[in-house]
Amino acid sequence: MPSDARLKLLEREKALTRLSDELARERAALPWEEVTAEYVFDTEHGPRTLAELFDGRSQLLVYHFMFAPDEQRVCASCTSIAHHMDLPRVYLEHHDVTWTAVSRAPLQQLLAYRERMGWTLPWASSYGSDFNFDFHVSSTVERPIAEYNFRAWPADEPYVGELPGMSAFALRDGKVFHTYSAYARGLDATWGIYQWLDRAPLGRNEADGYWFKRPDELGAAVA
């Protein structure tokens, strides 16, 4: 029989599941905001508008992959999240949802890194576009960030670089609508490895700090 501690935890887990279902319904009920700005992205299939990134589907999920034009080392955390999506995205596509990564780095840099990682996922460059800035995931000296995660960025803490996030869009009657965005810890639920680690005996076990590496930098796992 399970212990009393496990049964008490089960009740809290069930409550969290019900709350998660409730939040999903509230998330889906958020008002849609029409995207009127004209964004053009560089893709391996040529220039594409935001509407064309839907690739014939009615829903689009964009992962704002942290990869700036002058980036020397690509974000390991973003790499991990993208790695989670390379194969499972086919299930989204068969559910009328397109998933794509978008970064500010030029397309050739994105495709070179994608080849290094062995991915096939779609990846668009917003280089020269306002897209990343309008969705509050990029900051430069010339264009400092004013807001992140729906809060004003502290004026006394200037930041230059990329920030993590995801944004959802819908395509209706030829118009694109922004339906949802999440940033920072709001991405945890999309990061499959954390969902498994949260159920491992030692949990996330991050007392020693940052532990992510790119897949081709990982040593062999202990057998």
C-alpha positions in Angstrom: 0.0 0.0 0.0 1.2 3.5 -0.7 2.4 5.6 2.3 0.3 8.4 3.8 2.8 10.8 2.4 2.3 9.5 -1.1 -1.4 9.6 -0.8 -1.3 13.2 0.4 1.0 14.1 -2.5 -1.4 12.4 -4.9 -4.2 14.7 -3.8 -2.0 17.7 -4.4 -1.0 16.3 -7.8 -4.6 15.8 -8.7 -5.4 19.4 -7.7 -2.5 20.6 -9.9 -3.8 18.6 -12.8 -7.3 20.1 -12.5 -5.8 23.6 -12.1 -3.6 22.9 -15.2 -6.7 22.0 -17.2 -8.5 25.1 -16.0 -5.5 27.3 -17.0 -5.5 25.6 -20.4 -9.1 26.6 -20.9 -8.4 30.2 -19.8 -5.4 30.3 -22.0 -7.5 29.3 -25.0 -10.1 31.9 -24.1 -7.7 34.9 -24.1 -8.6 37.6 -26.6 -6.9 37.5 -30.0 -4.9 40.5 -31.2 -4.6 41.0 -34.9 -1.0 41.3 -36.1 -0.9 44.2 -38.5 2.9 44.6 -38.8 4.5 43.2 -41.9 7.2 40.8 -41.0 9.3 39.0 -43.5 11.6 36.1 -42.5 14.4 34.3 -44.3 13.8 30.6 -44.6 15.3 27.7 -46.5 12.3 28.0 -48.8 12.9 31.7 -49.5 11.4 34.9 -47.9 8.2 34.2 -46.0 5.7 36.4 -44.2 4.3 35.4 -40.8 1.2 34.1 -42.5 3.3 31.9 -44.7 5.2 30.4 -41.7 1.9 28.6 -40.9 2.8 26.3 -43.8 -0.9 25.8 -44.7 -2.1 25.2 -41.2 -4.4 27.4 -39.0 -2.1 27.5 -35.9 1.5 28.5 -35.4 3.8 28.0 -32.4 7.0 30.1 -32.5 9.9 29.3 -30.2 12.0 32.4 -29.8 15.4 30.6 -30.0 18.2 32.7 -28.4 20.6 33.2 -31.3 21.8 36.7 -32.0 23.7 37.7 -35.2 27.0 38.0 -33.4 26.5 34.9 -31.2 29.7 32.9 -30.7 28.2 30.0 -28.6 24.6 29.0 -29.2 22.3 28.8 -26.2 22.5 25.3 -24.7 19.1 25.6 -23.0 17.4 26.7 -26.3 19.2 23.8 -28.0 17.8 21.4 -25.4 14.2 22.7 -26.0 14.6 22.5 -29.8 16.0 19.0 -29.5 12.8 18.0 -27.8 10.8 19.2 -30.8 12.7 17.8 -33.8 10.7 14.6 -33.9 7.5 15.2 -31.9 6.5 18.2 -34.0 5.1 15.8 -36.5 2.2 15.1 -34.1 1.5 18.9 -33.9 1.5 19.1 -37.7 -1.1 16.4 -37.9 -3.2 18.4 -35.4 -3.2 21.5 -37.6 -0.3 23.2 -35.7 3.0 24.3 -37.1 6.0 24.6 -34.8 9.0 26.7 -35.9 12.0 28.3 -34.3 12.7 31.9 -35.0 16.0 33.7 -34.3 17.7 37.0 -35.2 20.9 35.3 -36.5 21.2 35.2 -40.4 19.7 32.1 -42.0 23.1 30.6 -42.9 24.1 30.5 -39.3 20.9 28.9 -38.3 21.0 26.2 -40.9 24.7 25.5 -40.1 23.9 24.9 -36.5 20.8 22.9 -37.4 23.0 20.6 -39.5 25.5 20.3 -36.7 22.7 19.2 -34.4 21.2 16.8 -37.0 17.8 18.5 -36.9 15.2 18.9 -39.6 12.9 21.3 -37.8 11.9 24.6 -39.5 14.0 27.6 -38.5 13.4 31.1 -39.7 15.6 34.1 -39.5 14.1 37.4 -38.4 17.4 39.2 -39.2 16.6 42.8 -40.2 13.0 42.5 -38.9 11.3 44.0 -35.9 9.7 40.7 -34.9 12.0 39.8 -32.0 11.9 43.3 -30.6 8.1 43.6 -31.0 7.7 40.3 -29.0 10.2 41.5 -26.3 12.9 38.8 -26.7 15.8 40.8 -28.1 17.7 43.8 -26.7 20.5 45.8 -28.3 22.4 48.9 -27.4 20.4 50.7 -30.1 17.1 49.1 -29.1 17.1 48.4 -25.4 14.4 46.2 -24.0 11.6 48.0 -22.2 9.4 45.0 -21.2 9.9 41.3 -20.5 7.5 38.7 -19.2 4.7 41.4 -19.1 6.7 43.6 -16.7 8.7 46.7 -17.3 12.5 46.0 -17.5 14.3 47.8 -14.7 15.9 50.9 -16.1 18.9 50.5 -13.8 19.7 47.0 -15.2 20.5 47.5 -18.9 20.6 44.2 -20.9 22.0 43.4 -24.3 21.2 40.0 -25.8 18.4 37.5 -26.4 15.8 36.2 -24.0 13.7 33.0 -24.1 10.0 32.9 -25.0 7.3 31.4 -27.2 4.4 32.9 -29.0 1.2 31.4 -30.5 -0.7 32.6 -33.5 -3.9 31.8 -35.4 -4.7 32.3 -39.1 -8.3 33.2 -39.8 -9.7 34.6 -43.1 -6.2 35.5 -44.2 -5.5 37.5 -41.0 -2.9 36.6 -38.4 -3.7 36.9 -34.7 -1.4 36.8 -31.7 -3.1 34.6 -29.1 -0.6 33.9 -26.4 3.1 34.3 -25.3 5.1 33.0 -22.4 8.5 33.8 -21.2 11.1 32.7 -18.6 9.7 30.0 -16.2 6.5 30.1 -18.3 8.4 27.8 -20.7 9.1 25.0 -18.1 6.0 23.0 -19.1 7.2 22.9 -22.7 10.6 21.6 -21.7 10.1 17.8 -21.6 13.3 16.9 -19.8 12.2 18.9 -16.7 8.9 17.1 -16.5 10.9 13.8 -16.3 13.5 15.2 -13.9 10.7 16.5 -11.6 9.8 12.8 -11.1 13.3 11.5 -10.7 14.6 10.8 -7.1 16.9 13.8 -7.0 14.7 16.1 -9.0 16.3 18.8 -11.1 19.4 18.6 -8.9 20.8 21.9 -10.0 22.6 22.9 -6.8 25.9 23.1 -8.7 24.4 25.5 -11.2 24.1 25.4 -15.0 24.4 21.9 -16.3 23.2 21.9 -19.9 25.4 21.1 -22.8 24.8 20.8 -26.5 24.1 17.2 -27.6 27.5 16.8 -29.4 29.3 18.0 -26.2 27.8 15.4 -23.9 30.0 12.5 -22.7 28.7 9.0 -22.7 26.0 8.3 -20.1 26.8 5.9 -17.3 25.6 2.5 -18.3 
